[in-house]
Amino acid sequence: MTYLVIVAFLAIIGSLVVALVFMLRGGDPGEAEGNAPRKNHMARALAFRVGFSILLFVAVLISHQMGWIQPTGLPLQR
């Protein structure tokens, strides 16, 4: 489970870096308006980040339900 979380975090950070690169690069001034798919790279990278985050959250929930991970923290005192 630890390796899955590490890989998911690396995928999330990687997609953020890709989105940053596309944001900083921007569109070429000489580029024609007919190249609309080129402009969607940053939005696609951010959509992948959201997807990876949701996938990680669902994996943690399923792992908890299956008993593969146990919650830790402060015990309740009454």
C-alpha positions, 0 to 999 in steps of 0.5 A, spaced: 500 500 500 505 504 501 508 503 494 501 505 491 501 511 495 508 513 493 506 512 485 500 516 486 503 522 489 509 522 484 503 521 478 500 527 481 506 531 482 508 529 475 502 532 472 502 538 476 509 539 473 507 538 466 501 543 467 506 548 469 510 547 463 505 548 458 502 554 462 509 557 462 510 555 454 504 558 452 502 558 445 506 560 439 505 567 436 505 564 429 501 559 431 494 558 427 488 558 430 486 551 427 491 548 432 486 548 438 488 541 441 495 544 442 492 549 447 488 544 451 494 540 454 494 544 460 487 543 462 488 535 460 494 535 465 490 538 470 484 533 469 489 527 470 491 530 476 484 531 479 483 523 476 489 521 480 487 524 486 480 521 486 483 514 484 488 515 490 482 517 495 478 511 493 484 506 493 485 508 501 477 508 502 477 501 499 484 499 503 481 501 509 474 497 508 478 491 506 482 491 512 489 492 509 490 499 513 488 501 520 487 508 522 492 511 527 492 517 531 490 519 538 485 514 542 478 517 544 478 518 551 472 519 555 
